[in-house]
Amino acid sequence: MKNLKVLFCWVVLVCAVVAFATPAICQTKVTKPESVGLSSERIQRIGNVMKQEVAKGAFPGAVVLIARDGKVVYFDSYGYLDGKKEKPMPKDAIFSIASMSKPIVTAAAMMMVEQGKFNLNDPIFMYLPEFKDMKVEVQKKDAEGNITYETVPAARPIMIQDLMRHTSGFTYGAFGARSENIAKAYEQADVQGDITAAEMIKRLSQIPLAFQPGTTFEYGMSVDVLGILMERVAGKGLDEILQEMILTPLKMKDTAFYVPPEKATRLAGIYDSDPHKAPLLARIRVWDNPAGKRYFAAGSGLASTTEDYFHFAQMMLNGGTLNGSRLLSKKTVEFMLSDHLMGAGANSMVLKVAAGGPGYGFGLGFAVRLHEGFAWTPGTKGDAGWTGIFGTIFTIDPKEKLVGILMNLGPSQRIHTWCLFKDMLYGAVIQ
């Protein structure tokens, strides 16, 4: 009898160790696609094409998840975790999601709006007084038609809404600046460097805005500023804010600004030959804990898994709720996924490229499709999503109740890969 008890204890212990060591992602239930109006054969094309892309060197590996009506119908991985092609790509691989951080941070900011912490039309200088008297660079033409630049006072303050929809006038330096003056100012200020939040705000506030606030969509440091504003209002770090408001309620256990050593074996890599690798990893280093070293980069600093991001995307598609946790109201989500540009972003190449072509506007944290046609890929008026410069993409389609997520690290091939994915995603919809 004693031996039986000892044996039972050992069995329980072994089961507990196995359960702890097995990633929860392995238990994701996958439903037959036809049960929700998708084609198994057509979805499988995605896997075939991803394998072909791996074979030709577009990226080391990838993970894809597709869901409809809240049911996961496809979840698979391809290729390799690392650029040396030594480790197979696991489904629970951790990716640097870069600008796919922005929708998560914006959702947390809108939760703070719902809590009465601030209003969208509040000038940001109410919380960040460094931005009280901003200057704007304007373009002038002399009698001979030569272009010159001068600075003038901002016509109105930057509002919190401007940070969420990228109409603040902030840029990413040479990437978005109209003149060499602003490009050089960003380079010299090194606002994306290893500096504190206070120092970043101080440096950025001394650079003229590229456009008058509210007039033009221009991708840049807006969400990074939003993250620091949230910290000042909440009195705590952005990592804590996101953990409490988004990550814990949605059980996003592998999403953070830092991938600790015990999880580093799951961190996806990039080919050494990719020309974007060195400059990107100089700025976005998810394996290096930023706490106490540099500000939390709200616009680009998160790492996540495919399943974690699915939890966030499905919450938004559900109108702010998932598995009994309500983060946002239905009306707030509808508001976020509506166009907030009214044409101000029509000429933005960044918006066209990242969203999937022309025909998209921008809401609060998400690109939003304005037309059934005109874009580069199929979709639905009202579908929304965003991308990351490393190669990741997600889309949610409220009308079709569809979620599509592609994680890969192939920055040089990202536009081609994004379009392939969306073409095949919508190509699988048969009902």
Secondary structure, DSSP 8 states (H G I E B T S, - for coil): -HHHHHHHHHHHHHHHHHHHHS-GGGG-----GGGGTB-HHHHHHHHHHHHHHHHTTS-SEEEEEEEETTEEEEEEEEEBSSTTS-SB--TT-BEE-GGGHHHHHHHHHHHHHHTTS--TTSBGGGT-GGGSS-EEEEEEE-TT--EEEEEEE-SS--BHHHHHHT-SS--BTTBT-SSHHHHHHHHHHTTTSS--HHHHHHHHTTS-BSS-TTT----STHHHHHHHHHHHHHTS-HHHHHIIIIITTTT-TT-BS---GGGGGGB----TT-TTHHHHHHH--TTS--TTTS---TTT--EE-HHHHHHHHHHHHTTSEETTEE-S-HHHHHHHTS--STTTTTT-HHHHHHHTSSSEEE-SSSEEE--SSSSSS---TT-EEEE-TTS-EEEEETTTTEEEEEEE--GGGHHHHHHHHHHHHHHTB--
